[in-house]
Amino acid sequence: MLGTVGTFSSGSSEGIPTEYIAIFLAVLFPGALVALNYELLEELQPFTALRVYCAGVWHNAVVCLLCIMIIIFIFICNYLGIVLFIETLLSKIS
């Protein structure tokens, strides 16, 4: 759904009006889409149009990367917490 925000913001920054925004639920997976004015989008320079099209994908990629980094951070903290806990227990025993 954040990809939709990326496409919407990129289209708005290029002056392309939004025709509609839709939010839906497909089985159990939420989704969203944004429809930009196709005629104005076709009039843009190719690189600018590509930037508008790819904005949603890059927003999703950044969110995915952020989630992976958070998961790795949690695993590292859990591992360090277990190691420190065991070292503390061993130092109290000896």
C-alpha positions in Angstrom: 0.0 0.0 0.0 3.0 2.3 0.5 3.8 1.8 -3.2 0.5 3.5 -4.0 1.6 6.5 -1.9 4.8 6.6 -3.8 3.1 6.6 -7.2 0.6 9.2 -6.0 3.3 11.5 -4.7 5.5 11.1 -7.7 2.6 11.8 -10.1 1.5 14.8 -8.1 5.0 16.3 -8.1 5.1 16.0 -11.9 1.7 17.8 -12.1 -0.3 14.7 -13.2 -3.9 14.7 -11.7 -5.1 11.6 -10.0 -8.3 10.1 -11.4 -9.0 7.8 -8.5 -7.5 5.9 -5.6 -8.8 2.4 -4.7 -8.2 0.3 -1.6 -9.2 -3.4 -1.8 -9.0 -6.7 -0.1 -8.1 -9.7 -2.3 -8.8 -12.8 -0.2 -6.7 -11.9 2.8 -4.2 -9.6 1.2 -4.9 -5.8 1.3 -4.0 -3.8 -1.8 -4.3 -0.3 -3.2 -3.9 1.4 -6.6 -3.8 4.9 -7.9 -5.0 5.8 -11.4 -3.2 8.8 -12.9 -4.4 10.8 -16.0 -3.1 8.6 -18.8 -3.0 11.3 -21.5 -0.8 13.6 -19.4 1.4 10.8 -18.3 2.0 9.9 -22.0 3.1 13.5 -22.7 5.9 13.4 -20.2 9.5 12.8 -21.2 10.3 9.0 -21.1 12.7 9.3 -18.1 10.1 11.4 -16.1 7.3 8.9 -16.9 9.6 6.0 -15.9 10.3 7.8 -12.6 6.5 8.1 -12.0 5.9 4.4 -12.8 8.8 3.2 -10.7 8.1 5.3 -7.6 5.8 2.7 -6.1 8.2 -0.1 -6.6 11.0 1.8 -4.9 8.8 2.7 -1.9 8.0 -1.0 -1.5 11.7 -1.9 -1.8 12.8 0.6 0.8 10.1 -0.6 3.2 11.1 -4.2 2.6 14.8 -3.3 3.2 13.8 -1.5 6.4 11.9 -4.6 7.6 14.8 -6.9 6.9 17.1 -4.6 8.9 14.7 -4.5 11.8 14.5 -8.3 11.8 18.3 -8.7 11.7 18.6 -6.2 14.5 16.1 -8.1 16.6 18.0 -11.4 16.0 21.3 -9.8 16.9 19.9 -8.2 20.1 18.3 -11.6 21.1 21.6 -13.4 20.4 23.6 -10.8 22.4 21.0 -10.9 25.2 21.3 -14.7 25.5 25.1 -14.6 25.4 25.2 -11.9 28.0 22.7 -13.7 30.2 24.7 -16.9 30.0 27.9 -15.1 30.8 26.2 -13.4 33.8 25.0 -16.8 35.1 28.4 -18.4 34.7 30.1 -15.6 36.5 27.7 -15.9 39.4 28.2 -19.6 39.6 32.0 -19.5 39.7 
